[in-house]
Amino acid sequence: MHDTTKARPIDLLDVERASLLPLKPSSTFTSLFREERRVSRDAFVHFDGSRYAVPWTYAGRFVQVTASQAHVEILDGNDRIVIHPRGLVPGMTITLPGQYDGAPLATPGRSGHALGRHVVGPDVQVRPLEAYEALAGHS
């Protein structure tokens, strides 16, 4: 028995249900909490087990991260830097087109020449599936 209504809450549920409104999807709500993160040297912010890209100019700076179930928003003060879809599983890297546009390749103490080179793998023979089926005895 509820002290205010003098009735059992279960008995009032059907009466109250008629005046209830449907809830909005939880993905429409953003978090009220912000977490501070330092942008890595390669211009990514680590949050909830995944990496989220920001423009290279933010490397080494502190930013704030807020998230809903569907999105991760990265802010510089109250200014939005970028909003990304939230990583579905930990370990994802969410990139940003043009993330390194305008980044200098040469800085004092660095030559500007590539430090690595692309190595092409071996040529692989491509065969039709029928060749494998014939080897397996299937026709």
Secondary structure, DSSP 8 states (H G I E B T S, - for coil): --TTTSS-HHHHHHHHHTT------GGG---S--EEEE--TTSEEEETTEEEE--GGGTT-EEEEEE-SSEEEEEETTEEEEEEE--SSTT-EE--TTTTTT--S--TT--SS-SS------------HHHHHHHHT--
